[in-house]
Structure formats: C-alpha cells, structure tokens
Amino acid sequence: MFVSLNWLKNYVDIGSISPDELAEKITKSGIEVEGIEYVAEQSTNVVVGHVESCEKHPNADKLNLCQVNVGEEVLQIVCGAPNIAQGQKVAVAKPGAVLPGNFKIKRAKLRGVESNGMICSLQELGIEEKFVPKDVAEGIFVFPDHVEVGANAMGELNLDDAILELGLTPNRSDALSMLGVAYEVATILDLPIKLPEVDVDTLDNKASDKVSVHVEAKDLNPYYGAFVVENIEIGPSPLWMKNYLIAAGIRPINNVVDITNYVLLEYGQPLHAFDYDQFGSKEVVVRRAKDGETIQTLDDQERTLTSDHLVITNGREPVAIAGVMGGANSEVSDSTKTVLLEAAYFSPAAVRTASKDHGLRSESSARFEKGVDPNRVRLAGLRACQLLSQYANGSVLSGVVEHDELDKQEKTVEMNVSKVNDRLGTSISNEEAADILRKLRFDYKQDAEDFTVSVPTRRQDITIFEDMVEEIARIYGYDHLPYTLPQGASQAGGLSKRQLLKREVKQYLEGVGLTETITYSLTSKERAELLLSPEIKEAAVSPVRLAMPMSEDHSTLRLSILPELLGSLGYNMARKQQNLAYYEVGTVFVSGEEETTKQPTETLRVSGGLTGAWLEQPWQQEKKEVDFYLVKGIVEGLLSQLVITPVFVQTKIDGLHPGRTAQVFVKDKSVGYIGQLHPSLQKDFGLKDTYVFDLDLDFLLTIYENEPNFAKIPRFPSVSRDIALEVDESVQAGEIQVTIEQEGGPLLQEVQVFDVYQGEHLTEGKKSIAYNLLYLDPERTLTDDEVEESYQAILTAVKEKHQAELRG
C-alpha cells in the first residue's frame, strides 16, 4: 500500500512531523514501513506560466516561439511540444532551475532565437512514463484555468509529496485504504480524524426504474448495490485527483474511471462502472458461471469460465468477472452518457479462485480477497456518485437498487485487564486500557477491569481476546514492554552429535578444495530420475510430483542431488569457469508410491562434482586433471574421518561411464557410488570430463562410532617388503589387498599399491600388481623369520584365492 502524505493530511492533521518520524512511529505500532519515496526528484525554480502568445519559430518548422507570463516577468521561450497553444497555463522552468537528473536550465539560442527557460512535460519533471496521462504523454502538461500564474508548479502537481510504502500482513486489510491508514495514524498520534462528508444531490427519478438486481449466488454475494448516474460528461479528472492517483501508483484515465479508482483507494471498497447503454438490459443478475462459458474482459482477452467463478450478467451473458475484471462489451468510453455503478460485497474465496484461475491480480481483487468493510460498501457507492456529480456533471438517480443480506454487525470481544497484563508482563491500569480503546475508536462497556469491546467492522482481524491483547500491546508501545532474564536453571546450548558430524563432513570437503553449493530441492521430472544411487533405484521409488508446480523445471522433488548440482557446474562452465569442484549436503525425498498422502522420507546425502584441473602450477609446468582416483581418494578420506572402511566394487550405473564407475559398500550395505559422467550426459549439461560421488550420509552418520584413542610413537624400526604378483587382468587390486591384509597377521601395519604393469615380458591377458608391505611391532624389533613367515602366508593365500603368481 502506497500512502501519500499530502492525501493523508486531508483526514488527519499530522502537522510538521517528518516522513521519517511518522514512518518510525507506524513501524513501531506493528505495520512495517518498507520505504519512503517522493513522487519525483525535487526541482527548483519551476513555476506556473501563462502562454500569452504562440507563433511559429522563424527558422524551424517544428518549433514555436512563445511569450510566457510567469508572474514577475514575461519570458520568451522556444518550445517544440506538439500540444503547445496560446492561453495555456504550463509548467515553466526558469533560467537557473534545476530539474531531475541535475539538469540545469540556462538561457540559450535555438536556431538563432533566444530562449529563456523551458516549458516542461511531466516526464521532464520526474514523473515516470507509465503514470503520465495519455492525453499529455507526447507533450507538455497543461494546468486547469483556476491555477494561479507564478505559483510553485511542484506543489500544484504534488511533486513534493512523500510516499510511505506499507508492508501489510494479510490480516490488516483495513490499512488497504487511505481512511484505514488515517484511523491508524490518528490512533498513533492521538489526533482527531476528519472523514469525507458524503452528500449526494439526486433527481426525483428513481434508479429502480432503470435497473433491477437479482442475486442467485447469495452465498457468494450477500450485498449488491446498483447506482445510476445520467448525463455523464467524460473528460479529465480534477488536478488534485490525478495527483493523488499518480502518488498511489495509478495512471489517470478519465474522470469516471479515476473516480472509481480514487474511491477504491480512499475507502478500500472496489467499485465498477458499466456503460448503461451498452449493458444490454435493465436487469443485473449475479450468478455462478456455466462451465465453458466465455467472456471478453477489458484487456481484450477471451476467458473461459467454470462454475467456480462468480459473474455479473445482464440476464443473458456475463459482463464482468465479479471482483476481478469487467467485460469489454460494457466498458466506459468517451461516448458514455449513463453509468451503472456497482458497489458489492463478494466472497473472498470466490474472488481468489477467479483471480488465480485467470492470472488476474488487481487492486480490486486484492481487497476483496482479504475482506472489505461491510459498512463501507454502500457508502463507497454514494461517495462515487457524489464525485461523479461534481466532476463529471452527472445526474444521480434517487435510491439504490440493492440485494442486501450482508451482516454488518460489530463483533464483541471480552477483555480483562489483569489477563492482558499477565500476557504482556505489564502493569497497565484500567484507565490506561480505556484510553487505548479511546484512541482506537473502539466502543466499550467497562465493569472495573472487565471490558466488553465492540470492534468496528473495518477491523475484521480482531475476533478473540488474543487479538485485543495485541492491539493493547502495540498502542501501549512495544518499547514499553518490560523485559526479564530467564529464571531458574539454565543450560548453554550446543550442537548435537549429528550436527557436529555434519560440520566435520563439510569442513573436510572444503579442506580438500571443494566449494559448497545449495541447489533447488525441486527439479524437473526428467532430472529427478537421473543418476540414482543403486540402493535408491533398487527400492523401486517414484519421484514425488507437486500438485500445482510453478514451472515444469521445478515440479518434482529430487531423488538425487547430482542433477541440479551438475546444472550449476554447467552454468558456471558456460561463463568461462573451467576448473570447478562442488559439493552439497542435502536431502532427497524418497517415496515408494506415485500417489500418496504420506510425506516422503527425507534422506540426507552428500554429493560432489569435479571437472577441469585439480592442480595447476604453470611455472613448474605441472598440471593434474581431475580423474577417477582423485574422487576415490576424496571419498576414502571422508570415510576415514568417520572411522569407516569402505569397499569399492566396479559396477554400471545409468548416466555414468561403464568402465569408470564403482559402487561403495560399508558393512555389505550399498551407500552410494563414484564415477565419471557418461560422455552423452556430459554433453547434455555442457560439461567436459566430470567426476561425481554420491553417498548416503544418513546411514554413515548413524553407524559412526569413535572411541577416543591414541597410539604411541614406535621406538622400534619397521620392516618394508615389496611383492609383485602376476594375475589375470580381470582381477582387481583391491580384492588382493583385502586378502593380504587378512593373511598378513598382526605385524602387518600397512599395505599400499604402488605399481600396475601390462605389456612386454607378461603373458597376454595378464597384469602385474606391486604392493608395499610395512611390518612393525611397537614393543620390540622384528626378526627376519617373523616377516618371512607372514610373507609366505600371503603368497599362499593370494595364489589360492586369486591364482596369483610371484613375478620373478
């Protein structure tokens, strides 16, 4: 809601209080002021001038030479505006004036003729193009005749007005009107409020002779009032009304449309004006639309309706979608002579449904959705009739043709001051509570500390005792509420074991050079089924789709973090970032049923993607690209941090390179995989060689067990032996390493693969794998016989299990 302070002053005399000070007071009372702006950047030395003569420039066809009276003097000004004419009153920037953008006006010669100033358009004075009335959009602005020559043009155009932008919560629909804001400001400042005087002169002729109202959908439309105004003269609105509409962010159109918009902002009650002669009948029928029925709305779009939509009809066809938008067939135009004015109360749910279904969000629908004041509906219609009579020369027919089953009763709330103090920790007296109710303009009956409060219908957000507690607190002042320190035993907060482990995981991954990402949990249906870990795929899960997704790209809950993470990699690769290493710790959403009312299970996983160079030293001409073993080492290091020993088994996974993929097992349970993306998938994401990992972090954190321990630094020497084994090329080095570790005995401390060889001096189909064996006893020096015994046991075991031969 945009609140013009100059407009607000018509209802509350706020005096000399500054916009900043008022904004602070409003914010502290519970409605946040999100910003303060001005209608336009301030200009200086701009006055109202009278064009006494306007002749063609002697040396230019498209320029005019004007003599302009600015009060103290007559200035000769060259003007190129197409609508300049003798007798107009215009905005003149005198020599020395400074316009928005620090544009300084100087005396100059244009085509050999002296020009002393500039006749200004609204755009040149700082008003945004979208708010400039169409009739002056291509030229200078012309003031009404009553404006005084020499007056400050900025004041006359309301360009010195400050605008407060209120950030309203959905319950404060009362502040969606200038009168609602006026009540709020009057309460905060404890000032009287001046409401508009609605006095309508009407003809003897009755509106009921011109129109009848029949409401079929009474549950959706408890009140419908129809006013008739004849002899309308379509034209521009008064200057003050245009100024206020522009300040509120609405472009002036003509007097009839502007008046309905003005009353909408003033009372918070949407109205709609139909061209009576184009309406099509003398009958207004409000009903539910028929399925498949169509209407062409004011934006020239044909819209298909359903029975969920409420429509205004002429008895035969829809002429408006209730509370949302009128139809093009009865739109007010320059030829309109008689206006049928609608003031109604529509069901918030019905308006919301139609607004959402047709993608039409307007000032009117926003107010109907949140609820309007039932006691202002008819009054707003009368206010519009008053303004149509004054500024469109309309003749208002007597009476209102209406259907009225609207509840206009005020709600009552019981309030006990002691209970209020218990809730707030305050010591508010009965007198102070009564004074707050006076400021709020709430009627009440008091019995000692018990109050029966009659809540005005404009405040539909107050229905229960707790609402009254909030009202008392905010007007009493949140700054005045006492504060206390917690009493009794207290305990400092801390992280849980799971939280600590998550931090350790992140710290490790960042320590080895990966950067954390946070991607969307929502993805497309196609991406949701990519790169699923084997344990998830084997569970036959189905991706969970949203009932009403905002877009197809974010329609499905993810089953893997990697697709969106790869999308982030591709996005950055396209922007010349070649060396990337990302990881993410997040949840995937696992559900075994396609259609279910149950919440999917959220499983924590850690995933990563790496591409480009891992290490690059240009001076030493050293460069290491990311490869399978780098990613494997990162995963092994992570699991080592968690004191977990993994087993890597070669496998095939859709979307990954068939020869560079391994499934990760812990205690015979699959916990994820590592591998290189398949070339075709890399191409789809716009990536080069990219390696990924995906692990079930939920399971890893669950099995984590670590008893604190330490090992003494050994005092005795170790013994190192190498062993080179010739095996079939299909045998994996990891399988042999496991056998060596199992058979080597307690003296064998470490086994490392340091060479794999295929080629000359080896039988075809064979390969040589070399291991380094480290023996150590921390309590004594080892003997050669002990090491040899372990060595021979290892040779025997690998020969039996893997048909390995010692390479000579």
HELIX and SHEET records of a PDB file:
HELIX    1   1 LEU A    5  LEU A    8  1                                   4    
HELIX    2   2 PRO A   19  LYS A   28  1                                  10    
HELIX    3   3 GLU A  129  PHE A  131  5                                   3    
HELIX    4   4 LYS A  134  VAL A  136  5                                   3    
HELIX    5   5 ALA A  153  GLU A  156  1                                   4    
HELIX    6   6 SER A  173  ALA A  175  5                                   3    
HELIX    7   7 MET A  178  LEU A  189  1                                  12    
HELIX    8   8 ALA A  207  ASP A  209  5                                   3    
HELIX    9   9 LEU A  239  ALA A  247  1                                   9    
HELIX   10  10 ASN A  255  TYR A  267  1                                  13    
HELIX   11  11 TYR A  276  GLN A  278  5                                   3    
HELIX   12  12 ALA A  328  SER A  330  5                                   3    
HELIX   13  13 PRO A  348  HIS A  358  1                                  11    
HELIX   14  14 GLU A  363  LYS A  370  1                                   8    
HELIX   15  15 PRO A  374  ARG A  376  5                                   3    
HELIX   16  16 VAL A  377  TYR A  391  1                                  15    
HELIX   17  17 VAL A  417  LEU A  424  1                                   8    
HELIX   18  18 ASN A  430  LEU A  440  1                                  11    
HELIX   19  19 PHE A  465  TYR A  476  1                                  12    
HELIX   20  20 TYR A  478  HIS A  480  5                                   3    
HELIX   21  21 LYS A  497  GLY A  511  1                                  15    
HELIX   22  22 LYS A  525  ALA A  528  1                                   4    
HELIX   23  23 PRO A  534  GLU A  538  1                                   5    
HELIX   24  24 GLU A  552  HIS A  554  5                                   3    
HELIX   25  25 LEU A  562  MET A  573  1                                  12    
HELIX   26  26 PHE A  628  GLN A  641  1                                  14    
HELIX   27  27 PRO A  679  ASP A  684  1                                   6    
HELIX   28  28 LEU A  697  THR A  702  1                                   6    
HELIX   29  29 ALA A  733  GLU A  743  1                                  11    
HELIX   30  30 ASP A  784  HIS A  802  1                                  19    
SHEET    1   A 3 PHE A   2  SER A   4  0                                        
SHEET    2   A 3 ALA A 162  GLY A 167 -1                                        
SHEET    3   A 3 GLU A  32  TYR A  38 -1                                        
SHEET    1   B 5 VAL A  74  CYS A  79  0                                        
SHEET    2   B 5 ASN A  64  ASN A  69 -1                                        
SHEET    3   B 5 THR A  44  LYS A  56 -1                                        
SHEET    4   B 5 LYS A  89  LEU A  99 -1                                        
SHEET    5   B 5 PHE A 103  LYS A 104 -1                                        
SHEET    1   C 5 VAL A  74  CYS A  79  0                                        
SHEET    2   C 5 ASN A  64  ASN A  69 -1                                        
SHEET    3   C 5 THR A  44  LYS A  56 -1                                        
SHEET    4   C 5 LYS A  89  LEU A  99 -1                                        
SHEET    5   C 5 MET A 118  ILE A 119 -1                                        
SHEET    1   D 5 VAL A  74  CYS A  79  0                                        
SHEET    2   D 5 ASN A  64  ASN A  69 -1                                        
SHEET    3   D 5 THR A  44  LYS A  56 -1                                        
SHEET    4   D 5 LYS A  89  LEU A  99 -1                                        
SHEET    5   D 5 VAL A 142  PHE A 143 -1                                        
SHEET    1   E 2 ALA A 108  LEU A 110  0                                        
SHEET    2   E 2 VAL A 113  SER A 115 -1                                        
SHEET    1   F 5 THR A 202  LYS A 206  0                                        
SHEET    2   F 5 SER A 395  SER A 398  1                                        
SHEET    3   F 5 TYR A 223  GLU A 230 -1                                        
SHEET    4   F 5 VAL A 339  TYR A 345 -1                                        
SHEET    5   F 5 LEU A 271  ASP A 275 -1                                        
SHEET    1   G 4 THR A 202  LYS A 206  0                                        
SHEET    2   G 4 SER A 395  SER A 398  1                                        
SHEET    3   G 4 TYR A 223  GLU A 230 -1                                        
SHEET    4   G 4 VAL A 401  ASP A 404 -1                                        
SHEET    1   H 5 SER A 212  VAL A 215  0                                        
SHEET    2   H 5 GLU A 283  ARG A 288  1                                        
SHEET    3   H 5 LEU A 310  THR A 313 -1                                        
SHEET    4   H 5 PRO A 318  ILE A 321 -1                                        
SHEET    5   H 5 MET A 325  GLY A 326 -1                                        
SHEET    1   I 2 THR A 294  GLN A 296  0                                        
SHEET    2   I 2 GLU A 302  THR A 304 -1                                        
SHEET    1   J 3 LYS A 411  ASN A 416  0                                        
SHEET    2   J 3 ASP A 450  VAL A 455 -1                                        
SHEET    3   J 3 ASP A 443  ASP A 447 -1                                        
SHEET    1   K 7 THR A 515  GLU A 516  0                                        
SHEET    2   K 7 LEU A 580  VAL A 590  1                                        
SHEET    3   K 7 THR A 601  THR A 611 -1                                        
SHEET    4   K 7 THR A 690  ASP A 696 -1                                        
SHEET    5   K 7 LYS A 669  LEU A 677 -1                                        
SHEET    6   K 7 LEU A 656  VAL A 666 -1                                        
SHEET    7   K 7 VAL A 647  GLN A 650 -1                                        
SHEET    1   L 2 LEU A 522  THR A 523  0                                        
SHEET    2   L 2 THR A 556  LEU A 557 -1                                        
SHEET    1   M 2 ALA A 613  GLN A 617  0                                        
SHEET    2   M 2 GLU A 622  GLU A 625 -1                                        
SHEET    1   N 4 LEU A 748  TYR A 757  0                                        
SHEET    2   N 4 LYS A 766  TYR A 775 -1                                        
SHEET    3   N 4 VAL A 719  ASP A 728 -1                                        
SHEET    4   N 4 GLU A 805  LEU A 806 -1                                        
END                                                                             
